[in-house]
Amino acid sequence: MDGHRSAIRTAFRNGYTNKPVANHFLEVGHRLPTFRFIAIDHIPPPRRGGDRSKILLQREVFWTRKLNTLAPAGLNDQCSLLCFLEQR
């Protein structure tokens, strides 16, 4: 979320951006104090080890697809499925 906030501040300062969320704020005229987010999932650390980063990426893909947040319907410009592939 800090990355989004930083991108929005930079976009207002420079007058342009290539970041979808910041671009939305510029185009629509929102201000940074209106930026809100809410947690929709909780992933505890795996009890028996495992790659929590991979699990988090997989859940992000799940929610991106479930909530239909890929462009043009949403603000996500990409959704990589590589986190589902077995790495050697």
N, C-alpha and C positions, 0 to 999 in steps of 0.2 A: 504494500500500500504506500510505503514511503516513496517508492519509485514512481508511482502514479502522481503523487503530490508534487514531487520534484519536477516531473515532466510538465505538469500543468503550470507550475510557477515559471519554468523556463519558457514555455510557449507564450505566456502572457508577456514576458520580458522581451522575447525576440519577435513576437508577432506571427510565428509559424511553428509547425512541428510535424514530424512524421509518425508520432505516436497516436494511435486511435482514440484513447480516452482523452488525452490533452487536446487533440484536434476537435473532438466533440465539444469540450468546454469552450474552446475558442469560437467555433461556428455558432453555437447556440447562445453564447453569452453568459454561461454559468460562471460563478465565482468559486474560488477554492473552498470557502466555508460551507458550500452546499455539497461538497464531496462526501459521500457516506458509503459505508459498506457494512455488511452483516455476515457473520460466520454461518455457514449452512451445513458444515460437516466438522467432525472432530476425529482425527486419526491419532490414537495414542501410539507411543513407541512400541514396536513389535516385542512381545515377551521373550521370544526365542531368537532374538537377533533378526537380521534381515535388513533390507535396504529401504529405510523409511522414505528417503527422497524419491525412490522409484514408486512407492505406494502413493505418496502425495501427488506425483505427476499423473499417475493413473486415475486418481480421484478427480483431479482437475479436468482431465479429458472427459471423464464420466459426466461431471456437472456441466461442462461446456456444451456437450452434446444434448444432455437432458434438458437444459434450459434454453437451447437453441441460441447461443450467444455468439456464434460465428457470423462474420460479416456476410451478407449485407443485413441480416436480421439483428445482429448484435455488434458489439465493439471489438470482439476478439478477431484478429486478422489471421491467426494460425492455430492449429491444433495438431500437434505431432503425436502419432501413434507409436513412435519408436520405444516408448517406455513399456510397451507390452511385449516386445521382442526379447528373447533370451539372449543375454550377452555372454560371450566366452572369453 
